[in-house]
Amino acid sequence: MTRYLSESLQAPEPFFRLHLRQLEQTHGNPAADIKLTNDVHGQLHQKLVMLGLDPKDTTPKELYLALNAKLRADDTRLIKRLRTTAATHVSAEADVVAGMAYALQHLPIHKSCYALKPAVFKQLIKAQPPKKVMKQLGYRSIESLLKQEPMAAIMAAATICELPSWQRQLFDRYKKLKPSNFESRTLAVVHPNGKRWQKLAEASVRQQKHNLLAFPELGTIVLLPLPKDVPAGAVTASLALALHALNEVRSSSTFLKLCQVRPDFGIIVQTVATAEPQLEAHVLDKQVPWQLIQRFYARLQEHFREELFEPHIQLTDLSWHGVEQAMSLIEPSLHFWQNSAHVGMASVHKAVSLNIVDTALNVCNNKSFEQRVHSHFQKSLWHELLLQYLKPTTVEQSVLAELQPKLAYAPALA
């Protein structure tokens, strides 16, 4: 086992080393941990050269400062690109958020999803009117709110304005939902605007340093208005997180489609709305996020078995786009960040992350070298490690173990 993985993941020892050794023995000692470490070091070497740094003697702090400078320059170029996109395709105002929404909607990636029907959502909201939202946005009746605002925008406003108890009550209503309440449609990107929305979103965006809210059960992501004095890096962070959200919404959608014949479907909807779905495929003594199953089949399409997933799931449902690759389609200068999500330089206490989200958040918040964040790098590295040990038979057994007792067609697979 490589020390790099243990230190970068800040994994508890000796448990991490023992679990990894057991995984290696179970899978015939493929040295997957060493291969992953070598891949990270190779990518790091390449990125250092691209930054004009010497791979042999660059310190972690020097790399950190160079990454921040690169991100600031890229963020400026991205803002210009999005303003041009908005002015060309949306309106003469050249609004960055409008440009971002247009770019996301027109990316050449799969966007189908399985989401709640608008009529059903309206029934849920009528039964539990978001009174604080109505007041903030200036609506006197729930009918006017539902007529004028997209359903995900209403949920976004409720997330910001309403008390947690309001949200819990709504999610409790999800338990009664049925597959007939859902439909297949194109994933939506909405960007509510106007003075009331600006005021409503301002505090939330300043605190979070991004303008994104995602609702898997609605098949929608919401881009809130950005303040005029948005800090450097915030637009890059927002776009990157929006692309992550597109993947995650579609992943949750696939999971819902697969579970639509389960008698506890409503409870699953509630779970998907509040947390990432997990599968009982224990790797390194942990459950595996469903999105890893999706990424596995997106990488190894030849292992997709129709008899396991169809008629509910097709191979296109299991697609997964690279976030950094998609960003470079929007702004080509961002190509530097491709293949760097799980790359970092080892350092005392914590690694220096080359993940674009970590770097953007460091820039947004003016983080010093000692205060730097690297959680997105850690998550990406962890997922890459788990993917090394996912095998077709392991994945299929896990899917069947989770779903076979509840699926109508399961006996035919036995």
C-alpha positions as CSV (number, residue, x, y, z in Angstrom):
1,M,0.0,0.0,0.0
2,T,1.3,3.5,-0.9
3,R,1.8,6.0,1.9
4,Y,0.6,8.7,-0.6
5,L,-3.0,7.4,-0.5
6,S,-3.1,7.0,3.3
7,E,-1.8,10.5,3.9
8,S,-3.8,12.2,1.2
9,L,-7.1,10.6,2.3
10,Q,-6.1,11.2,6.0
11,A,-7.2,7.6,6.5
12,P,-7.2,6.1,10.0
13,E,-4.3,3.7,10.4
14,P,-3.7,0.8,10.7
15,F,-7.3,0.0,9.6
16,F,-6.9,1.5,6.1
17,R,-3.8,-0.5,5.4
18,L,-5.3,-3.7,6.6
19,H,-8.5,-3.2,4.6
20,L,-6.6,-2.4,1.5
21,R,-4.3,-5.4,1.9
22,Q,-7.5,-7.6,2.2
23,L,-8.9,-6.1,-0.9
24,E,-5.7,-6.8,-2.8
25,Q,-5.7,-10.4,-1.7
26,T,-9.3,-10.9,-2.6
27,H,-8.8,-9.5,-6.1
28,G,-5.6,-11.4,-6.9
29,N,-3.1,-8.7,-5.8
30,P,-3.6,-6.3,-8.8
31,A,-1.6,-3.6,-7.1
32,A,-4.4,-1.2,-7.9
33,D,-3.3,1.2,-5.1
34,I,0.2,1.5,-6.6
35,K,-1.2,2.0,-10.1
36,L,-3.5,4.8,-8.9
37,T,-0.6,6.5,-7.1
38,N,1.6,6.3,-10.2
39,D,-1.3,7.8,-12.2
40,V,-1.6,10.7,-9.8
41,H,2.1,11.3,-9.8
42,G,2.2,11.3,-13.6
43,Q,-0.6,13.7,-13.8
44,L,1.0,15.9,-11.2
45,H,4.2,16.0,-13.1
46,Q,2.4,17.0,-16.3
47,K,0.4,19.8,-14.5
48,L,3.6,21.2,-13.0
49,V,5.2,21.4,-16.4
50,M,2.1,23.1,-17.8
51,L,2.3,25.7,-15.0
52,G,5.9,26.4,-15.9
53,L,7.2,24.9,-12.6
54,D,10.1,22.5,-12.1
55,P,8.6,19.1,-11.0
56,K,11.9,18.3,-9.1
57,D,12.0,21.2,-6.7
58,T,8.5,22.9,-6.6
59,T,7.3,23.2,-3.0
60,P,3.6,22.7,-2.0
61,K,3.2,26.4,-1.3
62,E,4.7,27.4,-4.6
63,L,2.2,25.0,-6.3
64,Y,-0.7,26.4,-4.3
65,L,0.1,30.0,-5.3
66,A,0.5,29.1,-8.9
67,L,-2.8,27.2,-9.0
68,N,-4.6,30.2,-7.5
69,A,-3.1,32.5,-10.0
70,K,-4.1,30.2,-12.8
71,L,-7.6,29.9,-11.5
72,R,-8.0,33.7,-11.3
73,A,-7.0,34.1,-14.9
74,D,-9.2,31.3,-16.0
75,D,-12.2,32.7,-14.1
76,T,-11.8,36.0,-15.8
77,R,-11.8,34.3,-19.2
78,L,-14.8,32.2,-18.2
79,I,-16.8,35.2,-17.1
80,K,-16.1,36.9,-20.5
81,R,-17.2,33.8,-22.4
82,L,-20.4,33.5,-20.4
83,R,-21.3,37.2,-20.9
84,T,-20.7,36.8,-24.6
85,T,-22.9,33.7,-24.7
86,A,-25.7,35.5,-22.8
87,A,-25.5,38.5,-25.1
88,T,-25.5,36.4,-28.2
89,H,-28.2,33.8,-27.3
90,V,-30.3,35.1,-24.4
91,S,-30.5,38.9,-24.0
92,A,-28.5,42.1,-24.5
93,E,-27.8,42.3,-20.7
94,A,-24.9,39.8,-20.9
95,D,-25.8,38.3,-17.6
96,V,-23.3,35.7,-16.4
97,V,-25.9,33.4,-14.9
98,A,-28.0,33.5,-18.0
99,G,-24.9,32.6,-20.0
100,M,-24.1,29.7,-17.7
101,A,-27.7,28.3,-17.9
102,Y,-27.6,28.5,-21.7
103,A,-24.2,26.8,-21.9
104,L,-25.3,24.0,-19.5
105,Q,-28.5,23.4,-21.5
106,H,-26.7,23.2,-24.8
107,L,-23.8,21.0,-23.8
108,P,-23.6,17.8,-25.9
109,I,-24.1,15.4,-23.0
110,H,-27.0,13.1,-22.0
111,K,-29.7,15.0,-20.0
112,S,-32.6,12.6,-19.7
113,C,-34.0,12.1,-16.2
114,Y,-36.8,10.5,-14.3
115,A,-38.6,13.2,-12.3
116,L,-41.7,14.2,-10.5
117,K,-44.6,15.4,-12.7
118,P,-45.3,19.1,-12.4
119,A,-49.0,18.5,-11.6
120,V,-48.1,16.2,-8.7
121,F,-45.6,18.8,-7.3
122,K,-48.3,21.5,-7.4
123,Q,-50.6,19.3,-5.4
124,L,-47.9,18.8,-2.8
125,I,-47.2,22.6,-2.6
126,K,-50.9,23.5,-2.4
127,A,-51.2,21.1,0.6
128,Q,-48.3,22.9,2.3
129,P,-48.0,26.5,1.0
130,P,-44.6,28.1,1.5
131,K,-45.8,31.3,3.1
132,K,-42.4,32.9,3.7
133,V,-41.5,32.3,0.0
134,M,-44.8,33.9,-1.1
135,K,-44.1,37.0,1.1
136,Q,-40.5,37.3,-0.1
137,L,-41.4,37.0,-3.8
138,G,-44.6,39.2,-3.5
139,Y,-47.3,36.6,-4.2
140,R,-50.7,36.9,-2.5
141,S,-51.9,33.4,-3.5
142,I,-50.4,30.0,-3.9
143,E,-52.1,29.8,-7.4
144,S,-50.1,32.8,-8.6
145,L,-46.9,31.4,-7.2
146,L,-47.4,28.1,-9.0
147,K,-48.4,29.8,-12.2
148,Q,-45.5,32.2,-12.4
149,E,-42.5,30.3,-10.9
150,P,-40.9,27.0,-12.0
151,M,-41.4,24.3,-9.5
152,A,-37.7,23.9,-8.8
153,A,-37.4,27.7,-8.3
154,I,-40.1,27.4,-5.6
155,M,-38.1,24.7,-3.9
156,A,-35.0,26.8,-4.1
157,A,-36.7,29.7,-2.5
158,A,-38.2,27.4,0.2
159,T,-34.7,26.0,0.9
160,I,-33.5,29.5,1.6
161,C,-36.6,31.0,3.3
162,E,-38.7,28.3,5.0
163,L,-37.9,26.7,8.3
164,P,-36.3,23.2,8.4
165,S,-39.6,21.9,9.7
166,W,-41.4,23.0,6.5
167,Q,-38.9,21.0,4.4
168,R,-39.2,17.9,6.7
169,Q,-43.0,18.0,6.4
170,L,-42.7,18.2,2.6
171,F,-40.3,15.3,2.5
172,D,-42.6,13.3,4.7
173,R,-45.2,13.6,2.0
174,Y,-42.8,12.1,-0.5
175,K,-43.3,8.7,1.2
176,K,-46.7,8.4,-0.5
177,L,-45.4,9.0,-4.0
178,K,-45.7,6.3,-6.6
179,P,-43.9,5.6,-9.9
180,S,-47.0,6.8,-11.7
181,N,-46.2,10.3,-10.2
182,F,-43.0,10.4,-12.2
183,E,-42.1,10.8,-15.9
184,S,-39.1,10.7,-18.2
185,R,-38.1,14.1,-19.4
186,T,-35.1,16.3,-20.1
187,L,-33.2,17.6,-17.1
188,A,-33.9,21.3,-16.7
189,V,-31.6,24.3,-15.7
190,V,-33.6,27.3,-14.4
191,H,-32.3,30.7,-13.4
192,P,-34.9,32.9,-11.7
193,N,-34.1,36.6,-11.8
194,G,-35.5,39.9,-10.9
195,K,-35.0,42.3,-8.0
196,R,-36.9,40.1,-5.5
197,W,-34.9,37.0,-6.5
198,Q,-31.7,39.1,-6.2
199,K,-32.6,40.1,-2.7
200,L,-33.7,36.6,-1.7
201,A,-30.5,34.9,-3.0
202,E,-28.0,37.5,-1.9
203,A,-27.2,36.2,1.6
204,S,-27.2,32.6,0.6
205,V,-24.8,33.1,-2.3
206,R,-22.4,35.2,-0.3
207,Q,-22.3,32.6,2.4
208,Q,-22.0,29.5,0.1
209,K,-19.7,31.2,-2.5
210,H,-21.8,29.6,-5.3
211,N,-25.3,30.0,-6.6
212,L,-26.3,26.3,-7.1
213,L,-29.2,24.3,-5.7
214,A,-30.1,20.9,-7.1
215,F,-33.3,18.8,-6.7
216,P,-32.9,15.2,-8.0
217,E,-36.5,14.4,-7.5
218,L,-37.5,17.3,-9.7
219,G,-34.8,16.6,-12.3
220,T,-33.7,20.2,-12.1
221,I,-30.8,22.4,-11.0
222,V,-31.4,26.1,-10.0
223,L,-28.8,28.8,-10.7
224,L,-29.6,31.7,-8.3
225,P,-28.7,35.3,-9.2
226,L,-25.1,36.3,-8.5
227,P,-24.2,39.6,-6.8
228,K,-22.5,42.2,-8.9
229,D,-19.4,42.2,-6.8
230,V,-19.0,38.4,-6.9
231,P,-15.5,37.4,-5.7
232,A,-12.9,35.9,-8.1
233,G,-13.4,32.2,-8.5
234,A,-17.1,32.1,-7.7
235,V,-18.2,31.8,-11.3
236,T,-15.8,28.9,-11.9
237,A,-16.9,27.2,-8.6
238,S,-20.6,27.6,-9.6
239,L,-20.1,26.2,-13.1
240,A,-18.1,23.2,-11.8
241,L,-20.6,22.4,-9.1
242,A,-23.4,22.7,-11.6
243,L,-21.8,20.1,-13.8
244,H,-21.3,17.9,-10.8
245,A,-24.9,18.4,-10.0
246,L,-26.0,17.4,-13.5
247,N,-24.1,14.1,-13.0
248,E,-25.6,13.5,-9.5
249,V,-29.2,14.4,-10.5
250,R,-29.0,11.9,-13.4
251,S,-27.4,9.3,-11.2
252,S,-30.2,9.6,-8.6
253,S,-32.7,9.5,-11.5
254,T,-31.3,6.2,-12.7
255,F,-31.5,4.8,-9.2
256,L,-35.2,5.9,-8.9
257,K,-36.0,4.3,-12.3
258,L,-34.4,1.0,-11.2
259,C,-36.4,1.0,-7.9
260,Q,-39.8,1.9,-9.4
261,V,-41.2,-1.6,-8.8
262,R,-40.3,-1.7,-5.1
263,P,-43.1,-1.4,-2.7
264,D,-41.2,1.2,-0.6
265,F,-40.6,3.5,-3.7
266,G,-41.9,6.6,-1.8
267,I,-39.4,6.1,1.0
268,I,-36.6,5.8,-1.7
269,V,-37.8,9.1,-3.2
270,Q,-37.5,10.7,0.2
271,T,-34.0,9.3,0.6
272,V,-32.9,10.5,-2.8
273,A,-34.2,14.0,-2.1
274,T,-32.2,14.3,1.0
275,A,-29.1,12.2,0.6
276,E,-27.0,10.4,-2.0
277,P,-28.3,6.8,-2.6
278,Q,-25.9,4.1,-1.4
279,L,-25.6,0.4,-2.4
280,E,-24.6,-2.4,-0.1
281,A,-21.4,-3.2,-2.1
282,H,-19.0,-3.0,0.8
283,V,-15.5,-1.9,-0.4
284,L,-13.0,-0.8,2.2
285,D,-15.6,-1.7,4.8
286,K,-18.0,1.0,3.5
287,Q,-21.1,1.2,1.3
288,V,-20.6,2.3,-2.2
289,P,-22.4,5.4,-3.5
290,W,-24.8,4.6,-6.4
291,Q,-23.0,7.2,-8.5
292,L,-19.9,4.9,-8.5
293,I,-22.0,2.1,-10.0
294,Q,-23.1,4.6,-12.7
295,R,-19.5,5.7,-13.3
296,F,-18.4,2.0,-13.5
297,Y,-20.8,1.2,-16.3
298,A,-20.1,4.5,-18.1
299,R,-16.4,3.5,-18.2
300,L,-17.0,-0.2,-18.9
301,Q,-20.0,-0.2,-21.2
302,E,-19.2,-3.7,-22.4
303,H,-20.2,-5.1,-19.0
304,F,-23.7,-3.7,-19.1
305,R,-26.2,-6.7,-19.0
306,E,-29.6,-6.0,-20.4
307,E,-31.2,-8.8,-18.4
308,L,-30.0,-7.1,-15.2
309,F,-31.3,-3.6,-15.8
310,E,-33.8,-3.5,-18.6
311,P,-36.6,-2.7,-19.2
312,H,-36.3,0.0,-16.6
313,I,-32.7,1.1,-17.3
314,Q,-30.9,1.5,-20.6
315,L,-27.2,2.0,-21.1
316,T,-27.7,5.7,-22.0
317,D,-29.2,6.2,-18.5
318,L,-25.8,5.2,-17.0
319,S,-23.8,7.8,-18.8
320,W,-21.4,10.1,-16.9
321,H,-19.6,13.2,-18.2
322,G,-16.3,14.5,-17.1
323,V,-16.8,17.8,-15.3
324,E,-13.5,19.4,-16.3
325,Q,-13.9,18.1,-19.9
326,A,-17.3,19.7,-20.1
327,M,-16.0,23.0,-18.7
328,S,-13.4,23.1,-21.4
329,L,-16.1,22.7,-24.0
330,I,-17.6,26.0,-22.6
331,E,-14.3,27.8,-22.2
332,P,-11.3,26.1,-24.0
333,S,-8.7,27.7,-21.7
334,L,-10.0,25.5,-18.9
335,H,-8.4,22.4,-20.5
336,F,-5.6,22.6,-17.9
337,W,-7.9,21.2,-15.3
338,Q,-8.8,18.1,-17.2
339,N,-7.9,14.8,-15.4
340,S,-6.9,16.7,-12.2
341,A,-9.9,16.1,-10.0
342,H,-8.1,13.4,-8.0
343,V,-4.6,14.8,-8.3
344,G,-2.8,16.5,-5.4
345,M,0.7,17.1,-4.1
346,A,1.6,15.5,-0.8
347,S,2.3,18.0,2.0
348,V,2.4,18.1,5.8
349,H,-1.0,17.6,7.3
350,K,-2.9,17.8,4.0
351,A,-2.3,17.7,0.3
352,V,-2.4,20.6,-2.1
353,S,-5.4,19.9,-4.3
354,L,-5.5,20.4,-8.1
355,N,-9.2,19.9,-8.1
356,I,-10.8,22.9,-9.8
357,V,-13.6,23.2,-7.2
358,D,-11.1,23.2,-4.2
359,T,-8.9,25.8,-6.0
360,A,-11.9,28.0,-6.9
361,L,-13.1,27.9,-3.3
362,N,-9.7,28.7,-2.0
363,V,-9.6,31.7,-4.3
364,C,-13.2,32.8,-3.4
365,N,-12.5,32.7,0.3
366,N,-8.9,34.1,0.1
367,K,-7.7,31.1,1.9
368,S,-4.0,31.1,3.0
369,F,-1.8,28.1,2.2
370,E,-2.3,26.9,5.8
371,Q,-6.1,27.3,5.5
372,R,-6.5,25.6,2.1
373,V,-9.4,23.3,1.5
374,H,-9.0,20.0,-0.3
375,S,-12.2,18.0,0.4
376,H,-13.2,17.7,-3.3
377,F,-9.8,16.2,-4.1
378,Q,-10.1,13.7,-1.3
379,K,-13.6,12.6,-2.4
380,S,-12.4,12.2,-6.0
381,L,-9.3,10.3,-5.0
382,W,-11.4,8.0,-2.7
383,H,-13.9,7.3,-5.5
384,E,-11.0,6.5,-7.9
385,L,-9.6,4.1,-5.4
386,L,-13.0,2.4,-5.0
387,L,-13.5,2.1,-8.7
388,Q,-10.2,0.2,-9.0
389,Y,-11.7,-2.6,-7.0
390,L,-15.2,-2.7,-8.5
391,K,-15.5,-5.7,-10.8
392,P,-18.4,-6.8,-13.0
393,T,-19.4,-9.7,-10.8
394,T,-19.1,-7.7,-7.6
395,V,-21.3,-4.9,-9.0
396,E,-23.9,-7.3,-10.4
397,Q,-24.1,-9.2,-7.1
398,S,-24.5,-6.0,-5.2
399,V,-27.3,-4.8,-7.5
400,L,-29.1,-8.1,-7.2
401,A,-28.7,-8.3,-3.5
402,E,-30.2,-4.8,-3.1
403,L,-33.1,-5.2,-5.6
404,Q,-33.7,-8.8,-6.4
405,P,-36.2,-9.6,-3.6
406,K,-38.3,-6.6,-4.6
407,L,-38.2,-6.7,-8.4
408,A,-40.9,-8.4,-10.3
409,Y,-38.5,-9.9,-12.9
410,A,-35.9,-11.0,-10.3
411,P,-36.7,-14.7,-10.3
412,A,-35.9,-14.9,-14.0
413,L,-32.4,-13.8,-13.2
414,A,-31.7,-16.4,-10.6
